[in-house]
Amino acid sequence: MAIPRPLLPPELERIVVELAARSDQDTAFALSHVSSGIRDWVKPSLHRVYTITPDRPAGLAWLRGAIQDPPSTTLVATHLCALFLSGDGVGEHAADILRACPNIETLSISNDALYDDFMSDMSDLKSLRKLSIDLEEICKNMDLNFPYFQLSFRTPFSKLTHLEILKTPDENSRLVACLANSRFFSLTHLALPGYPLSDEFMDKLLRHPSVENMRSLTLVAFVVPSSAYEEERALAYEESAKDSRVVVIPQEDRVKDWEDDAWGNGEGMWERARKRLEARRPVDSGETVVDSGERMEKE
């Protein structure tokens, strides 16, 4: 006589399935083919993260169609939380996509996807917390000392917790001025591409009064392509910064890193930077340390 197989209560089964679907896109897609009932459960996860790049042109076509089809529009508008936009041809559709997806929490947008009203549309993304962008590009035509600049940036930037700078700064960079005047009141994580330009640049960045007053800023990551990364060099930069918030980490694939962070599977850039920060030893006496999100000088 066959022993009846124990079954989970439907409510618990749904919770298990939904949690599994939220772990990554492949899992969500696989679960959607189990049954029509389970597909309904995992639909939100199927629409949670979208990556549009030159290597994935189908994503743009599908998303454009979805925001023009009422049933799909509702799903996308409600559940799309993370969006990666990059590549020629994306910019002319980026405005329609962002305006149709008000619940975006994580956004990466390249220069070729930017458009004239981007700042205004970004202000309407009330849930936006993580942004990857070329900050200098969107600031290039603005007077950084003009008070209206500060006011205009208050809404889109004031709630951001994570900012990834996409363009490698040079010695003439206005990046520090952009950061200082853009009102990043809630910023906890900052990432910049490549090794620090110099001790002088790093000091200028970290010691600027406005940046120092970002009391919540607890991590500054310099993200280096894996092909150029050297552990000894990374350690030397971390040590020379005299600031325990600074880490230098390698990156193999930026798009995958972003997707891993968007899915929250613990393998993306922000998570790796956090783990490296936790692994660092206490700095020497007199160097800046972090305690409960605030900086203080060691006695």
N, C-alpha and C positions, 0 to 999 in steps of 0.2 A: 504494500500500500504506500503510495507516494505521500511524503510529508508535505503539507501545505507550506508554500514559501511565505515567510512573513512579509507583510506589506507596510510601508510607511503610511501614516494618515496623509490624505491629499494635501493638507495645508503644509505639513512638514516636507513632503516631497517637492512641493513647489518652491519652498525656501531653498532647499538643497540645489535644485536645478538652476534657480535664478542666481545663486551665489557662484555656481560653477560657470555659468554663462558670462558673468562679469569678469572672469579672470583673464580671458583673452578672446580674440575674434575667432580663431579656429575652433575653440571649444563651443562658443556660441553658435557658430555655423553648423557644427556637427550635431549639436543637440536639437537644432531646429528641424532636422530631418528624422527625428525619432518618431514623432507623431504630431498631428495637427494641434492637439491640446498643449503639448510642450512647446511647440513653435510659438503659440500665443504667449506663453510665459517668457520666452527668451527674446521676443521681438524688440523690447527696449534696448537690450544689449547689442542686438544686430545694428542698431542705429546710433550707438553711443559714441563711436570714434570713427572719423573719416580722414583718410590721408589722400590728398590729391597732389601728385607730382608728375613731371614729364614721363616717368616710367609707368605711371598708373593713370593713363588718360580716361579709362572707362569710369573711374570714380567721379570725374567732373560731369560727364554725360549723365550718369545715373542721378547724381545729386541735383543737377539742373532740372531733370525730369520730375524728381520727387517733390521739389518745392512748387511745382506747377500742377501737381495732381492732389486734389483735396485729401483723400485718405492718407497718402504717403506724407503730405505736407504736415498733417497733424502729428504723425509719428516722429518725423524728423524734428519739427519745431519743439516737441515736448522732450525728446530723449537725446538729441545730439548734444554732447557735452564737450567734445574735444575735436578740433578741426585743424588740419595741416594744409596750408595753401601755398603752392609753389609752382612756377613754370609759366612760360609764355602762353597767353590765351586765358589765363585764370583771372587776371585783373578785371576784364570786362564783365565777368559774372560774379566776382567776389562780393560786390555790394548787395546784389539780390540774395545771395546765399546767407550773408551775415544778417541781413534784415529779416530773413525767414527763420532764423535759428537764434532766438533770444536767450536761450538757456546755456550758451557756451561758457564753460568754465576754464578751458585750456585752448589757447590759440597760438599757432605759429603761422606767420605770414611773411613771405619774402618780398623783396622790393618790386619784383615784376608782378606781384599780385596786389600791390597797394593802389589806391585810387584817391581822387580829390577829397571825397567826403568820409574817408576812413575814420578820422578822429571822432567825428560826430557820431558815426555808427557804432564805434567802439564804446562811446559813452553810454549807449543804450544797452550794452551787454552787462546788466547789473550783477550777474554771477561770475564774471570774468575774474580769475585769480592768478592764472599763469599765462604769461605772454612771452613769445619769442619773436623778436623784431630787430630791425636796424634802427635803433633809437635816433641816431644822427640824421638818418634820411628823413624821418618825419619832423625833425626839428630844424632842418636846414634853412628854411625860409622864414624862420621866426627869430625875433630879437629876444635873446634869453634874459635880458635885463628888464624887459618891458613887463609891467605887472599883469597885463592881460594875458601874456604867455602863461604865467603861473595859474591864473584863474581858469584859463581854457583847458589846462591839463589836470586840474584838480579832480574832476569827476572820473575821467577814464583811468587815471593812474593811482588814485588814492587808496583803492581797495586791493591792488595787486599785492600778492605775497611772493610770487616767483617771477623774476625777469631774466630772460636769456638774451644777451646781445649777440646778434648774428654777424655783424661786421667787425673784423679785427681792427682795433684802433691803431693809429700811427701817432707819431710825436706831436702832430698838429691837430690831433683829435679834439673835438668839442664834447666828447663823451662825458667828461666830468661835469662840465657846465650843464649839459642836458640832464644828467642825474640830479645835480644839485638844485635845479630850478623846476623840476617836474612833479614835485609833491608826492613822493612815494612814501606815504605815511605808514603803510602796513607791510612794507617789503621785508621779508625774512631771508630770501635766497636770491643771490645775484650770480650769474654765470657770464663769463667773457671768453671768446675764442682765442686759443693760442697761449703761449707762455707770456708772462708779464713783459711789457716792453723793456722796462728797466726798473731799478729800485726807485728812481725818481718818479716815474709814472705811477708806480704802485703806491708810493707815499702820498703823491698828489691826490690819487683816487681815495685812499682810505682815510686820509687826514683832513680832507675838505670838511669845513664846519658843517655844511648841510648833510654830507654823507655820514659824518660822525654822529649827527643828531638823529639818524635813522635807528632809534633804540631797538627796534625789532630785528634789525639785520644781523643774523647770526652765522651766515655762511656766504663766502665769496669764492666761487670756483673758477679756476682757469682751466679750460677744456682743450686738450691738445690732441691732434690726430695721432692715432696709435703708431703710425709710421715714423713720427717725429718724437715720440715720447721716450724719455729716459728717466728711470726711477731716481737715480742720484741727482739729476738736474732738478727734478720735481721737488725732492726733499730740500735741496739748496734754496729754491725759491720760497718754499713754505717757511723755512727758517729765517731767511732774510727779510721776510715781510714783517716780522715781529708782531704778528697779529694772529691769534689762534683761530680766527674765522676763515683764514685763507687755506685752500687746498688746491692741488694741481692733479688732475685726473686724465687718463687717456680716453679716447673715444674712437671706436671702430666704425660705427655707422650712426650718423646723427638721426636719421629718420627712424630707425629701429629704436634708438634710445628714447626718442620722443614718444613713440607708440607704447613702449614699455612703461613709461611714466604715466601716460594717459590711461592705460589699463590698470595701473597700480599693482603690477606684479612683482615689484621689488627689485627690478633689474635695470631700471633706467638711469639716466645721468644724475638726476637729483638724488636718487636713493644711494647711488655709488658715492657721490660726493658727501652725503650725510654720514655714511659708514666710515669713510676715510677721516672725516672730521672727528668722529667719535674715537677713532683709533689713535689719533695723535696724542703724544705725550704732553703733559703740562709744559708751558713755555717757561723760559728762564725769568728770574726776578726782574721786575721793571717792565716787562713786555705786556702788551694788551691781552687780556683774557676775557672770556665770555662767561657770565654767570646769570642764568635764568633770563637770557635774552638781553641783558644789559652789560655794557662794558665797564671795566674798572681797572685801575692800576694795581698790580700786586705790590704788597708791602715788601 
